Amino acid sequence: MNQLEYEWVKKTRQILLDQCKELNEDDFTKEFEFGFQSIRDSLVHVAGCYHAWLGSFVLSKTSSPLLTKEVIQTMQVGDIERYFQEADRYVEEVIESFTDTFDELIEKEPSWKANGQVIGKTPRQLLIHSITHEFHHKGQIVAMLRLLNHTPENTDILVLE
């Protein structure tokens, strides 16, 4: 993974975030029986994955990477964009800092899990996990948009110039 490839991820994310800016509050927070319940909560969950696995586990930049339910309930699209921007900085640092050690195992207990279990993963595994996790939930968000009678924009990397 390099920075150019991650730029594609960011561009497709922005297509979705821009469409979410057009939603009214009811549509943005409407709960469904799949995914992370609402578009808002799903977006925060996706960004939180980058914060947890890259910002906390790989980089040790934070011991509290995830937001509380109370904070999430007040978030608007702009707040979520800023949360993603912080996540993007973590990705950039992982790409830059682990070039020569991308496949070396990091073994430790995740700070946000209370079970005391040590996990062993490489920076490459966790970066790829975070990206595939985002695209998985992006598909769910697109389905939510359709259920709300919106026509989702195409967020496929192949549509980018």
N, C-alpha and C positions, 0 to 999 in steps of 0.2 A: 504494500500500500504506500502510495506517495501522496504528496499534497495535492497534485492535480486531480488524482482520482477522488480524493475527499471533497474537492471543490464541486464535483458532480453531485455528490450526496447533498451538499449544502444548497446547491441550486434547485434540486428537485424538492427539497424540504421547503425552500422559500416559496415555490409555486403553491404548495399546500397552505403555508402560513398566510400568504397573501389572500387566498380564497377564504380562509377562516376570518380574516379581518372584515369581510363582508357579511358575516353571520350576525344575526341578532343574539342577544344574551340567552334567550330560551333555546335556540338551536345549538349554540356553543356548549351549553351545559346540560342539554337533554340527556337523560340516562337511558342506555340500551342494556340489553341482557347479554352483552358480549364485550370483549375487549376490556378496556379500563373504564367502562360505563359511559363516559361522555367524550366528546372530541377534546375538550379542555384537559380532562384528566389523562387521556391517552397521550396527548402531546407532552404533558409534564412528566409522565411516566417514561416516555422515550428519552427525553433530555436527562432525566434522573439516572438512567442506565449508564450514560456516558460519565456523569458525575461520580457515580458509585464505582464502576469498574476501572475507569481510567484516572479520574481525579483523585479518588481515594485509594483504591487497591494498587494501581500501578505507580502513580506519582506521589502518593502519600501527602497530597495537598490539603486534604480535609478529612476530618474524622466523622463529620455529619453531612454526608453528601445529599441526603434526600430531604425534601421539603415536608413539612407537616400538613396534615389534611386541612387545618385552619388556614394556612398560607395558600395552599392550592385553591381553596374555595374563593379567594379574592383575586385570583390572577386573571388578567386579560391577555390578549394575544401579544401585546407589546412586552409584557412581563415574561411571557414564555419565550419570545424571541431573545431577550436578554439572557435567559437561562440557557438557551441553546448557544449563544455567543460565548458564554463561559465554558460550555462543553467543547466548543470548537477550539478554544485555546488549549484545553487539555489534549485534544486530538493532535493539534500541531506540536505540542511539546512531546508527546509520545513518539510521533513520527521523527522528530528531530533528535530526541535524546536516546532512543533505543535502536537506532539504525544498525549498530553492530551487535546488539543483544536482543533483537526482536523475538528470538525463539528461545531465550533463556527463561527457565521456570522461576516464577516468583511464588513463594510459599508463605502464606500468612492467613490470619483470620480476618475476614472482612469486618471493618469497623461498624458497619450498620447491621450486622447480624449478631444476635445474642446467643447463638448455640455453641460457640467456642470451637467450631469446626475449622481446621486449617484447610485452605484450598490452594491447589497448585495450578497456575495457569501462566501462559506466556503473554507478553504485551500484544503479540500478533493475534493470538486467540481472542483476547478481550476486545481489541479494536474491531476485528471482524465480527465478533458476537454483537457488539454495540450497533454496528451498521446493519447487519441482517435483522436484528431486533427492531431497529427503526423502520425498515422496509416492511416487515411483518405487520407492525402496528399501523403503518401508513395505509396499508390495504384495508385494515379495519376502519380507519377514519374515512377513507373513500366510500366504504360501504355505508357508514353512518350518514355521510353527506347525501348519498343516493336515497336512503330511507327518509331523509328530511326534504326530499324533492328538489335537491340541488344537483346540478350537473358538474361533477368533479372535473377539474383541469387534469390534463395528462401529466403525470409526474414520473414518467419513465425516463431514464437517463438517455435513451436513444432519441428523445425529442430535443435534446440540448444541442446548441450549435457549438 
